[in-house]
């Protein structure tokens, strides 16, 4: 019966290795979720106001799509939900321009924030199938478009119409956000964890 005991020991070693690998993978995913939520909170503090619009220039679109592309759609969206929960609880994670806490979500820029999980998910899901920088850039741009859609849906109430909302909520940012999407595509490479 030596062959049976060797076989059982090999299976036991394999199970231990698989369990350790899964535990490590979960830990890396959790660290990534918390890390991107913290990076977004830090990046949100760099906000440049633009005259005529309540929407500032920030690093937020870049970090939102990068989270999805690096962590995968589910973990990327989870990191954005963690960020939103932190902001709703009153932690100073929002950009310093605007209302604090949950009030930010009902203000002119709230639609962008509410769209963060969906934007991260879209960028992550599309990047998963992307093999080139150009394709990943397309995935990042798609994520930014989701941000714009969410932002415009709410901003149009404050701007008295969609046309005005586009003028103050998309036009001043489109070129810069396209550049941010390109940088996110270049950084993300094939490093996505796929969760």
N, C-alpha and C positions, 0 to 999 in steps of 0.2 A: 503494500500500500504506500510506498514512498512517493509514487507518482501522484496519487490523490492528494497527499498532504502538501506537496510542492505546488500543485495546481490551486489548492485552496489558499495557500500563502500568497501566491501570485495574484489571485483575485482580490485578496484582502489588501495587498499593497496597491493594486490598481485602484480600488475603491478609496483608499486613504489618499492617494495622489489626486484622484478626481475631486474628492471632497475639499482638499486643501486648495486645489486650483479654483473651484467654484467659490470658496470663501474669499480667496484673494481677489477674484474677479468682482465679487459683490462689494468688497471693501473699496476697490479702485473706483467702481461706479459711484458709490456713496460719496467718496472723496471728490470725485468729479462734479457731482451734483451740487454739493456744498461749495466747492471751489468756484464753480461758474456763477453761483448765486452771489458769492462774496465779490467776485471780480466785477459782476454787473453793478453791485452796490457801490464799489469803489469807482468804477468807470462812470457811473451816473453823477458823481460829484464834480466831474469836469463838464460843465454846461456853459455854453456860450450863447447868451441871448441874442436874438435877431429882432431889430425893430419891426413892428407891424405884425408879429406873430407870437402866440403864446408858446410855440414849440421851439425849444433851444437846440443848438447843435450839441450832440453828445456822442459818446462811444457806444451807446446802447444798441443800435441796430447791428453794429459789428459783433458785439459780444453775444447777442441773442442768436444770430445765425451761426456763429462759431460754436456756441454750446451745442446746438443741434448737430452740427457737422462733426464735432469731435466726440461727443458722447453718444450719438445716435438719437433717433427720434424720441423714444420714450424717456430716457434719462435727460436729454436736453430739455424737453418740455417739463420734466419734473424739477429741474433746476430753476426754471422760470417761475413755476408755481411756488417754490420755496421763497424766491425773491419777492413775489407778490404778497405772500403770507407775511413776510417780514415787514414789508411796507405797510400793509393793512394794520399790523399790530402796533404801529407807531415808531418802529425803528427808523432811524434816519438814512434810509437806503435810496429814496427817490432823489431825483435831481433837485438841487436846492432852489429851483425856480418853480413855485407852485404851492398848492395846499399840502399840508402834512397828512399822514395816515390815510385812512380809507377815503377821505374827502378827495384825494388826488384822482381816484378812479372815476369820480363823477364830474371831474373838471374837463377842460378842453383837451388835455393830453391823456386822459384816462383810457381812451380807446386803443391807443398805441400799446399801453402797458397790458391791458386785458388781452391783446393779441400776441403777447410774447410767447406763451406756451405753444400756440398754433404755429407761429412763425418758426420757432425752434424745431418743432416736429416736422414741418414741411421741408425745411432746409436739410435736416438730418435724414429724412426718408429719401429725398432726391439725391443727396450726396452719397448715400449707401451704394447706389448703382453707378456712380460717376467714376470714371477712370482717368480723366484728364483735368487739368486746371480749368479749362474752359467749361467743361461740364459741371464742375463743382462751383464755378462762378455762377452758372445758370441756377444751380440749386440755392446758392446764397441770395441771388437776386429774387428768386421766387419767395424766399423767406421774407425779404425786405418788402416785397409787394403785399404779402399777408399783413405785415405791420402797417403799411399804408392803408390797406382796406379797413383794418380795425380802427386806425386813427381817424380816417375820414368819416367813418360811420358815426363817430361821436362828435368830432370837430365840426361837422356840417351843421349841427344844431347851434353851436356857438358862433359860427361864421355866417349864419343865415343862408345856407345853401352849399351844395357840393362844389360848385365852381369856385366860390370864394375859399372853401376849405382846401381845395387843390392848390390854389394860389398861395395860401399861407402854410399849408401842411405837407406839401409834396415838392412843389417847384423849387423852393430854395434849397432843398436837401437832396434831390434826385441824383445829381452828378456826384456829390460827395459820398452818398450812400452806395452808389455803384462802385466807387473806389474802395470803400470799406468792404463790400462784398468780395471784390477781387482779392484783397489782402486776406480775408477769411478763407477764401478758396485756396490760396497759396499756402497758408499756414496749416490748414487742416490736412492736406495731403491724403494719405490712405490710413490715417491714424485712428479712424473712427472705431470705437469699441463695439458698436452695433446693438446697444441695448435700447 
